[in-house]
Amino acid sequence: MSLAISQKAARFSDQWTSVHFDLLRGLAAIFVLIGHWRNLFFLDFSELTVHRALLFVPYILTGAGHQSVILFFVLSGYFIGGTVFRAIEQDRWEWSGYLLRRFVRL
């Protein structure tokens, strides 16, 4: 059992691009969350009258929600497509398993 775990961990740590893409996807999700919080709890930047210069950078950073959504879905498609292509190469892909995994993730 421990051999299988160490082999799986070794395979995951060898895929640095996947780790970095997963990090980008996580950061994109956080930017989307922060953007929603800003829209829910704070004024629009055009309505600010005090401390506009001080709040300019935070408003720019939290305004990247749309771009973050696009990045999140592109990277998610990349990860899902990768698993599909690997399963096809190993001749173990089937629609029922794919749809079940997608449904469970939702």
Phi and psi restraints in degrees (range 20) as a CNS / XPLOR table:
assign (resid 1 and name C) (resid 2 and name N)
       (resid 2 and name CA) (resid 2 and name C) 1.0 -67.1 20.0 2
assign (resid 2 and name N) (resid 2 and name CA)
       (resid 2 and name C) (resid 3 and name N) 1.0 -29.3 20.0 2
assign (resid 2 and name C) (resid 3 and name N)
       (resid 3 and name CA) (resid 3 and name C) 1.0 -65.3 20.0 2
assign (resid 3 and name N) (resid 3 and name CA)
       (resid 3 and name C) (resid 4 and name N) 1.0 -42.2 20.0 2
assign (resid 3 and name C) (resid 4 and name N)
       (resid 4 and name CA) (resid 4 and name C) 1.0 -64.0 20.0 2
assign (resid 4 and name N) (resid 4 and name CA)
       (resid 4 and name C) (resid 5 and name N) 1.0 -39.7 20.0 2
assign (resid 4 and name C) (resid 5 and name N)
       (resid 5 and name CA) (resid 5 and name C) 1.0 -66.1 20.0 2
assign (resid 5 and name N) (resid 5 and name CA)
       (resid 5 and name C) (resid 6 and name N) 1.0 -43.6 20.0 2
assign (resid 5 and name C) (resid 6 and name N)
       (resid 6 and name CA) (resid 6 and name C) 1.0 -67.6 20.0 2
assign (resid 6 and name N) (resid 6 and name CA)
       (resid 6 and name C) (resid 7 and name N) 1.0 -35.5 20.0 2
assign (resid 6 and name C) (resid 7 and name N)
       (resid 7 and name CA) (resid 7 and name C) 1.0 -66.4 20.0 2
assign (resid 7 and name N) (resid 7 and name CA)
       (resid 7 and name C) (resid 8 and name N) 1.0 -40.1 20.0 2
assign (resid 7 and name C) (resid 8 and name N)
       (resid 8 and name CA) (resid 8 and name C) 1.0 -66.3 20.0 2
assign (resid 8 and name N) (resid 8 and name CA)
       (resid 8 and name C) (resid 9 and name N) 1.0 -42.7 20.0 2
assign (resid 8 and name C) (resid 9 and name N)
       (resid 9 and name CA) (resid 9 and name C) 1.0 -63.9 20.0 2
assign (resid 9 and name N) (resid 9 and name CA)
       (resid 9 and name C) (resid 10 and name N) 1.0 -39.6 20.0 2
assign (resid 9 and name C) (resid 10 and name N)
       (resid 10 and name CA) (resid 10 and name C) 1.0 -65.2 20.0 2
assign (resid 10 and name N) (resid 10 and name CA)
       (resid 10 and name C) (resid 11 and name N) 1.0 -40.8 20.0 2
assign (resid 10 and name C) (resid 11 and name N)
       (resid 11 and name CA) (resid 11 and name C) 1.0 -64.3 20.0 2
assign (resid 11 and name N) (resid 11 and name CA)
       (resid 11 and name C) (resid 12 and name N) 1.0 -41.2 20.0 2
assign (resid 11 and name C) (resid 12 and name N)
       (resid 12 and name CA) (resid 12 and name C) 1.0 -67.1 20.0 2
assign (resid 12 and name N) (resid 12 and name CA)
       (resid 12 and name C) (resid 13 and name N) 1.0 -41.2 20.0 2
assign (resid 12 and name C) (resid 13 and name N)
       (resid 13 and name CA) (resid 13 and name C) 1.0 -71.4 20.0 2
assign (resid 13 and name N) (resid 13 and name CA)
       (resid 13 and name C) (resid 14 and name N) 1.0 -20.1 20.0 2
assign (resid 13 and name C) (resid 14 and name N)
       (resid 14 and name CA) (resid 14 and name C) 1.0 -76.3 20.0 2
assign (resid 14 and name N) (resid 14 and name CA)
       (resid 14 and name C) (resid 15 and name N) 1.0 -15.3 20.0 2
assign (resid 14 and name C) (resid 15 and name N)
       (resid 15 and name CA) (resid 15 and name C) 1.0 -100.7 20.0 2
assign (resid 15 and name N) (resid 15 and name CA)
       (resid 15 and name C) (resid 16 and name N) 1.0 70.4 20.0 2
assign (resid 15 and name C) (resid 16 and name N)
       (resid 16 and name CA) (resid 16 and name C) 1.0 -63.8 20.0 2
assign (resid 16 and name N) (resid 16 and name CA)
       (resid 16 and name C) (resid 17 and name N) 1.0 -33.6 20.0 2
assign (resid 16 and name C) (resid 17 and name N)
       (resid 17 and name CA) (resid 17 and name C) 1.0 -64.0 20.0 2
assign (resid 17 and name N) (resid 17 and name CA)
       (resid 17 and name C) (resid 18 and name N) 1.0 -38.8 20.0 2
assign (resid 17 and name C) (resid 18 and name N)
       (resid 18 and name CA) (resid 18 and name C) 1.0 -64.6 20.0 2
assign (resid 18 and name N) (resid 18 and name CA)
       (resid 18 and name C) (resid 19 and name N) 1.0 -39.7 20.0 2
assign (resid 18 and name C) (resid 19 and name N)
       (resid 19 and name CA) (resid 19 and name C) 1.0 -64.6 20.0 2
assign (resid 19 and name N) (resid 19 and name CA)
       (resid 19 and name C) (resid 20 and name N) 1.0 -43.5 20.0 2
assign (resid 19 and name C) (resid 20 and name N)
       (resid 20 and name CA) (resid 20 and name C) 1.0 -66.9 20.0 2
assign (resid 20 and name N) (resid 20 and name CA)
       (resid 20 and name C) (resid 21 and name N) 1.0 -40.6 20.0 2
assign (resid 20 and name C) (resid 21 and name N)
       (resid 21 and name CA) (resid 21 and name C) 1.0 -64.4 20.0 2
assign (resid 21 and name N) (resid 21 and name CA)
       (resid 21 and name C) (resid 22 and name N) 1.0 -38.8 20.0 2
assign (resid 21 and name C) (resid 22 and name N)
       (resid 22 and name CA) (resid 22 and name C) 1.0 -65.6 20.0 2
assign (resid 22 and name N) (resid 22 and name CA)
       (resid 22 and name C) (resid 23 and name N) 1.0 -37.9 20.0 2
assign (resid 22 and name C) (resid 23 and name N)
       (resid 23 and name CA) (resid 23 and name C) 1.0 -62.5 20.0 2
assign (resid 23 and name N) (resid 23 and name CA)
       (resid 23 and name C) (resid 24 and name N) 1.0 -44.5 20.0 2
assign (resid 23 and name C) (resid 24 and name N)
       (resid 24 and name CA) (resid 24 and name C) 1.0 -61.1 20.0 2
assign (resid 24 and name N) (resid 24 and name CA)
       (resid 24 and name C) (resid 25 and name N) 1.0 -40.8 20.0 2
assign (resid 24 and name C) (resid 25 and name N)
       (resid 25 and name CA) (resid 25 and name C) 1.0 -64.0 20.0 2
assign (resid 25 and name N) (resid 25 and name CA)
       (resid 25 and name C) (resid 26 and name N) 1.0 -40.7 20.0 2
assign (resid 25 and name C) (resid 26 and name N)
       (resid 26 and name CA) (resid 26 and name C) 1.0 -65.0 20.0 2
assign (resid 26 and name N) (resid 26 and name CA)
       (resid 26 and name C) (resid 27 and name N) 1.0 -42.5 20.0 2
assign (resid 26 and name C) (resid 27 and name N)
       (resid 27 and name CA) (resid 27 and name C) 1.0 -64.6 20.0 2
assign (resid 27 and name N) (resid 27 and name CA)
       (resid 27 and name C) (resid 28 and name N) 1.0 -38.3 20.0 2
assign (resid 27 and name C) (resid 28 and name N)
       (resid 28 and name CA) (resid 28 and name C) 1.0 -61.6 20.0 2
assign (resid 28 and name N) (resid 28 and name CA)
       (resid 28 and name C) (resid 29 and name N) 1.0 -41.4 20.0 2
assign (resid 28 and name C) (resid 29 and name N)
       (resid 29 and name CA) (resid 29 and name C) 1.0 -63.3 20.0 2
assign (resid 29 and name N) (resid 29 and name CA)
       (resid 29 and name C) (resid 30 and name N) 1.0 -39.1 20.0 2
assign (resid 29 and name C) (resid 30 and name N)
       (resid 30 and name CA) (resid 30 and name C) 1.0 -66.0 20.0 2
assign (resid 30 and name N) (resid 30 and name CA)
       (resid 30 and name C) (resid 31 and name N) 1.0 -41.8 20.0 2
assign (resid 30 and name C) (resid 31 and name N)
       (resid 31 and name CA) (resid 31 and name C) 1.0 -62.5 20.0 2
assign (resid 31 and name N) (resid 31 and name CA)
       (resid 31 and name C) (resid 32 and name N) 1.0 -37.2 20.0 2
assign (resid 31 and name C) (resid 32 and name N)
       (resid 32 and name CA) (resid 32 and name C) 1.0 -64.1 20.0 2
assign (resid 32 and name N) (resid 32 and name CA)
       (resid 32 and name C) (resid 33 and name N) 1.0 -45.4 20.0 2
assign (resid 32 and name C) (resid 33 and name N)
       (resid 33 and name CA) (resid 33 and name C) 1.0 -60.4 20.0 2
assign (resid 33 and name N) (resid 33 and name CA)
       (resid 33 and name C) (resid 34 and name N) 1.0 -46.3 20.0 2
assign (resid 33 and name C) (resid 34 and name N)
       (resid 34 and name CA) (resid 34 and name C) 1.0 -63.4 20.0 2
assign (resid 34 and name N) (resid 34 and name CA)
       (resid 34 and name C) (resid 35 and name N) 1.0 -38.9 20.0 2
assign (resid 34 and name C) (resid 35 and name N)
       (resid 35 and name CA) (resid 35 and name C) 1.0 -62.9 20.0 2
assign (resid 35 and name N) (resid 35 and name CA)
       (resid 35 and name C) (resid 36 and name N) 1.0 -40.1 20.0 2
assign (resid 35 and name C) (resid 36 and name N)
       (resid 36 and name CA) (resid 36 and name C) 1.0 -65.7 20.0 2
assign (resid 36 and name N) (resid 36 and name CA)
       (resid 36 and name C) (resid 37 and name N) 1.0 -41.5 20.0 2
assign (resid 36 and name C) (resid 37 and name N)
       (resid 37 and name CA) (resid 37 and name C) 1.0 -61.5 20.0 2
assign (resid 37 and name N) (resid 37 and name CA)
       (resid 37 and name C) (resid 38 and name N) 1.0 -41.9 20.0 2
assign (resid 37 and name C) (resid 38 and name N)
       (resid 38 and name CA) (resid 38 and name C) 1.0 -61.3 20.0 2
assign (resid 38 and name N) (resid 38 and name CA)
       (resid 38 and name C) (resid 39 and name N) 1.0 -44.4 20.0 2
assign (resid 38 and name C) (resid 39 and name N)
       (resid 39 and name CA) (resid 39 and name C) 1.0 -66.0 20.0 2
assign (resid 39 and name N) (resid 39 and name CA)
       (resid 39 and name C) (resid 40 and name N) 1.0 -30.0 20.0 2
assign (resid 39 and name C) (resid 40 and name N)
       (resid 40 and name CA) (resid 40 and name C) 1.0 -82.2 20.0 2
assign (resid 40 and name N) (resid 40 and name CA)
       (resid 40 and name C) (resid 41 and name N) 1.0 -40.4 20.0 2
assign (resid 40 and name C) (resid 41 and name N)
       (resid 41 and name CA) (resid 41 and name C) 1.0 -109.4 20.0 2
assign (resid 41 and name N) (resid 41 and name CA)
       (resid 41 and name C) (resid 42 and name N) 1.0 -12.3 20.0 2
assign (resid 41 and name C) (resid 42 and name N)
       (resid 42 and name CA) (resid 42 and name C) 1.0 -123.9 20.0 2
assign (resid 42 and name N) (resid 42 and name CA)
       (resid 42 and name C) (resid 43 and name N) 1.0 161.5 20.0 2
assign (resid 42 and name C) (resid 43 and name N)
       (resid 43 and name CA) (resid 43 and name C) 1.0 -73.8 20.0 2
assign (resid 43 and name N) (resid 43 and name CA)
       (resid 43 and name C) (resid 44 and name N) 1.0 158.7 20.0 2
assign (resid 43 and name C) (resid 44 and name N)
       (resid 44 and name CA) (resid 44 and name C) 1.0 -66.9 20.0 2
assign (resid 44 and name N) (resid 44 and name CA)
       (resid 44 and name C) (resid 45 and name N) 1.0 153.1 20.0 2
assign (resid 44 and name C) (resid 45 and name N)
       (resid 45 and name CA) (resid 45 and name C) 1.0 -61.0 20.0 2
assign (resid 45 and name N) (resid 45 and name CA)
       (resid 45 and name C) (resid 46 and name N) 1.0 -34.8 20.0 2
assign (resid 45 and name C) (resid 46 and name N)
       (resid 46 and name CA) (resid 46 and name C) 1.0 -66.4 20.0 2
assign (resid 46 and name N) (resid 46 and name CA)
       (resid 46 and name C) (resid 47 and name N) 1.0 -21.0 20.0 2
assign (resid 46 and name C) (resid 47 and name N)
       (resid 47 and name CA) (resid 47 and name C) 1.0 -89.7 20.0 2
assign (resid 47 and name N) (resid 47 and name CA)
       (resid 47 and name C) (resid 48 and name N) 1.0 -8.2 20.0 2
assign (resid 47 and name C) (resid 48 and name N)
       (resid 48 and name CA) (resid 48 and name C) 1.0 -72.4 20.0 2
assign (resid 48 and name N) (resid 48 and name CA)
       (resid 48 and name C) (resid 49 and name N) 1.0 138.0 20.0 2
assign (resid 48 and name C) (resid 49 and name N)
       (resid 49 and name CA) (resid 49 and name C) 1.0 -117.4 20.0 2
assign (resid 49 and name N) (resid 49 and name CA)
       (resid 49 and name C) (resid 50 and name N) 1.0 -23.6 20.0 2
assign (resid 49 and name C) (resid 50 and name N)
       (resid 50 and name CA) (resid 50 and name C) 1.0 -118.5 20.0 2
assign (resid 50 and name N) (resid 50 and name CA)
       (resid 50 and name C) (resid 51 and name N) 1.0 142.5 20.0 2
assign (resid 50 and name C) (resid 51 and name N)
       (resid 51 and name CA) (resid 51 and name C) 1.0 62.1 20.0 2
assign (resid 51 and name N) (resid 51 and name CA)
       (resid 51 and name C) (resid 52 and name N) 1.0 33.4 20.0 2
assign (resid 51 and name C) (resid 52 and name N)
       (resid 52 and name CA) (resid 52 and name C) 1.0 -60.9 20.0 2
assign (resid 52 and name N) (resid 52 and name CA)
       (resid 52 and name C) (resid 53 and name N) 1.0 -43.4 20.0 2
assign (resid 52 and name C) (resid 53 and name N)
       (resid 53 and name CA) (resid 53 and name C) 1.0 -65.6 20.0 2
assign (resid 53 and name N) (resid 53 and name CA)
       (resid 53 and name C) (resid 54 and name N) 1.0 -37.5 20.0 2
assign (resid 53 and name C) (resid 54 and name N)
       (resid 54 and name CA) (resid 54 and name C) 1.0 -69.4 20.0 2
assign (resid 54 and name N) (resid 54 and name CA)
       (resid 54 and name C) (resid 55 and name N) 1.0 -34.5 20.0 2
assign (resid 54 and name C) (resid 55 and name N)
       (resid 55 and name CA) (resid 55 and name C) 1.0 -93.4 20.0 2
assign (resid 55 and name N) (resid 55 and name CA)
       (resid 55 and name C) (resid 56 and name N) 1.0 0.8 20.0 2
assign (resid 55 and name C) (resid 56 and name N)
       (resid 56 and name CA) (resid 56 and name C) 1.0 -60.6 20.0 2
assign (resid 56 and name N) (resid 56 and name CA)
       (resid 56 and name C) (resid 57 and name N) 1.0 -51.1 20.0 2
assign (resid 56 and name C) (resid 57 and name N)
       (resid 57 and name CA) (resid 57 and name C) 1.0 -64.0 20.0 2
assign (resid 57 and name N) (resid 57 and name CA)
       (resid 57 and name C) (resid 58 and name N) 1.0 -47.7 20.0 2
assign (resid 57 and name C) (resid 58 and name N)
       (resid 58 and name CA) (resid 58 and name C) 1.0 -59.5 20.0 2
assign (resid 58 and name N) (resid 58 and name CA)
       (resid 58 and name C) (resid 59 and name N) 1.0 -36.0 20.0 2
assign (resid 58 and name C) (resid 59 and name N)
       (resid 59 and name CA) (resid 59 and name C) 1.0 -69.6 20.0 2
assign (resid 59 and name N) (resid 59 and name CA)
       (resid 59 and name C) (resid 60 and name N) 1.0 -35.8 20.0 2
assign (resid 59 and name C) (resid 60 and name N)
       (resid 60 and name CA) (resid 60 and name C) 1.0 -65.2 20.0 2
assign (resid 60 and name N) (resid 60 and name CA)
       (resid 60 and name C) (resid 61 and name N) 1.0 -45.8 20.0 2
assign (resid 60 and name C) (resid 61 and name N)
       (resid 61 and name CA) (resid 61 and name C) 1.0 -65.2 20.0 2
assign (resid 61 and name N) (resid 61 and name CA)
       (resid 61 and name C) (resid 62 and name N) 1.0 -39.5 20.0 2
assign (resid 61 and name C) (resid 62 and name N)
       (resid 62 and name CA) (resid 62 and name C) 1.0 -82.0 20.0 2
assign (resid 62 and name N) (resid 62 and name CA)
       (resid 62 and name C) (resid 63 and name N) 1.0 -5.7 20.0 2
assign (resid 62 and name C) (resid 63 and name N)
       (resid 63 and name CA) (resid 63 and name C) 1.0 -89.3 20.0 2
assign (resid 63 and name N) (resid 63 and name CA)
       (resid 63 and name C) (resid 64 and name N) 1.0 5.4 20.0 2
assign (resid 63 and name C) (resid 64 and name N)
       (resid 64 and name CA) (resid 64 and name C) 1.0 -90.8 20.0 2
assign (resid 64 and name N) (resid 64 and name CA)
       (resid 64 and name C) (resid 65 and name N) 1.0 25.5 20.0 2
assign (resid 64 and name C) (resid 65 and name N)
       (resid 65 and name CA) (resid 65 and name C) 1.0 -63.7 20.0 2
assign (resid 65 and name N) (resid 65 and name CA)
       (resid 65 and name C) (resid 66 and name N) 1.0 -44.2 20.0 2
assign (resid 65 and name C) (resid 66 and name N)
       (resid 66 and name CA) (resid 66 and name C) 1.0 -63.9 20.0 2
assign (resid 66 and name N) (resid 66 and name CA)
       (resid 66 and name C) (resid 67 and name N) 1.0 -46.0 20.0 2
assign (resid 66 and name C) (resid 67 and name N)
       (resid 67 and name CA) (resid 67 and name C) 1.0 -63.1 20.0 2
assign (resid 67 and name N) (resid 67 and name CA)
       (resid 67 and name C) (resid 68 and name N) 1.0 -35.9 20.0 2
assign (resid 67 and name C) (resid 68 and name N)
       (resid 68 and name CA) (resid 68 and name C) 1.0 -68.4 20.0 2
assign (resid 68 and name N) (resid 68 and name CA)
       (resid 68 and name C) (resid 69 and name N) 1.0 -36.3 20.0 2
assign (resid 68 and name C) (resid 69 and name N)
       (resid 69 and name CA) (resid 69 and name C) 1.0 -62.7 20.0 2
assign (resid 69 and name N) (resid 69 and name CA)
       (resid 69 and name C) (resid 70 and name N) 1.0 -45.1 20.0 2
assign (resid 69 and name C) (resid 70 and name N)
       (resid 70 and name CA) (resid 70 and name C) 1.0 -61.0 20.0 2
assign (resid 70 and name N) (resid 70 and name CA)
       (resid 70 and name C) (resid 71 and name N) 1.0 -47.8 20.0 2
assign (resid 70 and name C) (resid 71 and name N)
       (resid 71 and name CA) (resid 71 and name C) 1.0 -60.2 20.0 2
assign (resid 71 and name N) (resid 71 and name CA)
       (resid 71 and name C) (resid 72 and name N) 1.0 -43.1 20.0 2
assign (resid 71 and name C) (resid 72 and name N)
       (resid 72 and name CA) (resid 72 and name C) 1.0 -59.2 20.0 2
assign (resid 72 and name N) (resid 72 and name CA)
       (resid 72 and name C) (resid 73 and name N) 1.0 -47.1 20.0 2
assign (resid 72 and name C) (resid 73 and name N)
       (resid 73 and name CA) (resid 73 and name C) 1.0 -72.5 20.0 2
assign (resid 73 and name N) (resid 73 and name CA)
       (resid 73 and name C) (resid 74 and name N) 1.0 -33.3 20.0 2
assign (resid 73 and name C) (resid 74 and name N)
       (resid 74 and name CA) (resid 74 and name C) 1.0 -64.5 20.0 2
assign (resid 74 and name N) (resid 74 and name CA)
       (resid 74 and name C) (resid 75 and name N) 1.0 -46.2 20.0 2
assign (resid 74 and name C) (resid 75 and name N)
       (resid 75 and name CA) (resid 75 and name C) 1.0 -67.6 20.0 2
assign (resid 75 and name N) (resid 75 and name CA)
       (resid 75 and name C) (resid 76 and name N) 1.0 -36.3 20.0 2
assign (resid 75 and name C) (resid 76 and name N)
       (resid 76 and name CA) (resid 76 and name C) 1.0 -62.7 20.0 2
assign (resid 76 and name N) (resid 76 and name CA)
       (resid 76 and name C) (resid 77 and name N) 1.0 -42.1 20.0 2
assign (resid 76 and name C) (resid 77 and name N)
       (resid 77 and name CA) (resid 77 and name C) 1.0 -62.4 20.0 2
assign (resid 77 and name N) (resid 77 and name CA)
       (resid 77 and name C) (resid 78 and name N) 1.0 -38.0 20.0 2
assign (resid 77 and name C) (resid 78 and name N)
       (resid 78 and name CA) (resid 78 and name C) 1.0 -62.2 20.0 2
assign (resid 78 and name N) (resid 78 and name CA)
       (resid 78 and name C) (resid 79 and name N) 1.0 -46.2 20.0 2
assign (resid 78 and name C) (resid 79 and name N)
       (resid 79 and name CA) (resid 79 and name C) 1.0 -65.8 20.0 2
assign (resid 79 and name N) (resid 79 and name CA)
       (resid 79 and name C) (resid 80 and name N) 1.0 -44.0 20.0 2
assign (resid 79 and name C) (resid 80 and name N)
       (resid 80 and name CA) (resid 80 and name C) 1.0 -65.4 20.0 2
assign (resid 80 and name N) (resid 80 and name CA)
       (resid 80 and name C) (resid 81 and name N) 1.0 -44.2 20.0 2
assign (resid 80 and name C) (resid 81 and name N)
       (resid 81 and name CA) (resid 81 and name C) 1.0 -61.3 20.0 2
assign (resid 81 and name N) (resid 81 and name CA)
       (resid 81 and name C) (resid 82 and name N) 1.0 -38.3 20.0 2
assign (resid 81 and name C) (resid 82 and name N)
       (resid 82 and name CA) (resid 82 and name C) 1.0 -62.3 20.0 2
assign (resid 82 and name N) (resid 82 and name CA)
       (resid 82 and name C) (resid 83 and name N) 1.0 -41.8 20.0 2
assign (resid 82 and name C) (resid 83 and name N)
       (resid 83 and name CA) (resid 83 and name C) 1.0 -68.0 20.0 2
assign (resid 83 and name N) (resid 83 and name CA)
       (resid 83 and name C) (resid 84 and name N) 1.0 -35.8 20.0 2
assign (resid 83 and name C) (resid 84 and name N)
       (resid 84 and name CA) (resid 84 and name C) 1.0 -66.1 20.0 2
assign (resid 84 and name N) (resid 84 and name CA)
       (resid 84 and name C) (resid 85 and name N) 1.0 -46.5 20.0 2
assign (resid 84 and name C) (resid 85 and name N)
       (resid 85 and name CA) (resid 85 and name C) 1.0 -64.1 20.0 2
assign (resid 85 and name N) (resid 85 and name CA)
       (resid 85 and name C) (resid 86 and name N) 1.0 -38.6 20.0 2
assign (resid 85 and name C) (resid 86 and name N)
       (resid 86 and name CA) (resid 86 and name C) 1.0 -64.9 20.0 2
assign (resid 86 and name N) (resid 86 and name CA)
       (resid 86 and name C) (resid 87 and name N) 1.0 -41.0 20.0 2
assign (resid 86 and name C) (resid 87 and name N)
       (resid 87 and name CA) (resid 87 and name C) 1.0 -66.0 20.0 2
assign (resid 87 and name N) (resid 87 and name CA)
       (resid 87 and name C) (resid 88 and name N) 1.0 -37.6 20.0 2
assign (resid 87 and name C) (resid 88 and name N)
       (resid 88 and name CA) (resid 88 and name C) 1.0 -66.2 20.0 2
assign (resid 88 and name N) (resid 88 and name CA)
       (resid 88 and name C) (resid 89 and name N) 1.0 -43.3 20.0 2
assign (resid 88 and name C) (resid 89 and name N)
       (resid 89 and name CA) (resid 89 and name C) 1.0 -60.9 20.0 2
assign (resid 89 and name N) (resid 89 and name CA)
       (resid 89 and name C) (resid 90 and name N) 1.0 -35.0 20.0 2
assign (resid 89 and name C) (resid 90 and name N)
       (resid 90 and name CA) (resid 90 and name C) 1.0 -88.7 20.0 2
assign (resid 90 and name N) (resid 90 and name CA)
       (resid 90 and name C) (resid 91 and name N) 1.0 4.9 20.0 2
assign (resid 90 and name C) (resid 91 and name N)
       (resid 91 and name CA) (resid 91 and name C) 1.0 55.7 20.0 2
assign (resid 91 and name N) (resid 91 and name CA)
       (resid 91 and name C) (resid 92 and name N) 1.0 44.1 20.0 2
assign (resid 91 and name C) (resid 92 and name N)
       (resid 92 and name CA) (resid 92 and name C) 1.0 -134.1 20.0 2
assign (resid 92 and name N) (resid 92 and name CA)
       (resid 92 and name C) (resid 93 and name N) 1.0 23.2 20.0 2
assign (resid 92 and name C) (resid 93 and name N)
       (resid 93 and name CA) (resid 93 and name C) 1.0 -93.6 20.0 2
assign (resid 93 and name N) (resid 93 and name CA)
       (resid 93 and name C) (resid 94 and name N) 1.0 138.2 20.0 2
assign (resid 93 and name C) (resid 94 and name N)
       (resid 94 and name CA) (resid 94 and name C) 1.0 -149.3 20.0 2
assign (resid 94 and name N) (resid 94 and name CA)
       (resid 94 and name C) (resid 95 and name N) 1.0 149.1 20.0 2
assign (resid 94 and name C) (resid 95 and name N)
       (resid 95 and name CA) (resid 95 and name C) 1.0 -59.2 20.0 2
assign (resid 95 and name N) (resid 95 and name CA)
       (resid 95 and name C) (resid 96 and name N) 1.0 -42.2 20.0 2
assign (resid 95 and name C) (resid 96 and name N)
       (resid 96 and name CA) (resid 96 and name C) 1.0 -62.4 20.0 2
assign (resid 96 and name N) (resid 96 and name CA)
       (resid 96 and name C) (resid 97 and name N) 1.0 -43.8 20.0 2
assign (resid 96 and name C) (resid 97 and name N)
       (resid 97 and name CA) (resid 97 and name C) 1.0 -66.1 20.0 2
assign (resid 97 and name N) (resid 97 and name CA)
       (resid 97 and name C) (resid 98 and name N) 1.0 -40.5 20.0 2
assign (resid 97 and name C) (resid 98 and name N)
       (resid 98 and name CA) (resid 98 and name C) 1.0 -62.2 20.0 2
assign (resid 98 and name N) (resid 98 and name CA)
       (resid 98 and name C) (resid 99 and name N) 1.0 -49.4 20.0 2
assign (resid 98 and name C) (resid 99 and name N)
       (resid 99 and name CA) (resid 99 and name C) 1.0 -65.5 20.0 2
assign (resid 99 and name N) (resid 99 and name CA)
       (resid 99 and name C) (resid 100 and name N) 1.0 -36.8 20.0 2
assign (resid 99 and name C) (resid 100 and name N)
       (resid 100 and name CA) (resid 100 and name C) 1.0 -63.2 20.0 2
assign (resid 100 and name N) (resid 100 and name CA)
       (resid 100 and name C) (resid 101 and name N) 1.0 -44.9 20.0 2
assign (resid 100 and name C) (resid 101 and name N)
       (resid 101 and name CA) (resid 101 and name C) 1.0 -64.4 20.0 2
assign (resid 101 and name N) (resid 101 and name CA)
       (resid 101 and name C) (resid 102 and name N) 1.0 -39.2 20.0 2
assign (resid 101 and name C) (resid 102 and name N)
       (resid 102 and name CA) (resid 102 and name C) 1.0 -66.2 20.0 2
assign (resid 102 and name N) (resid 102 and name CA)
       (resid 102 and name C) (resid 103 and name N) 1.0 -41.9 20.0 2
assign (resid 102 and name C) (resid 103 and name N)
       (resid 103 and name CA) (resid 103 and name C) 1.0 -65.1 20.0 2
assign (resid 103 and name N) (resid 103 and name CA)
       (resid 103 and name C) (resid 104 and name N) 1.0 -42.3 20.0 2
assign (resid 103 and name C) (resid 104 and name N)
       (resid 104 and name CA) (resid 104 and name C) 1.0 -64.8 20.0 2
assign (resid 104 and name N) (resid 104 and name CA)
       (resid 104 and name C) (resid 105 and name N) 1.0 -37.7 20.0 2
assign (resid 104 and name C) (resid 105 and name N)
       (resid 105 and name CA) (resid 105 and name C) 1.0 -64.6 20.0 2
assign (resid 105 and name N) (resid 105 and name CA)
       (resid 105 and name C) (resid 106 and name N) 1.0 -32.7 20.0 2
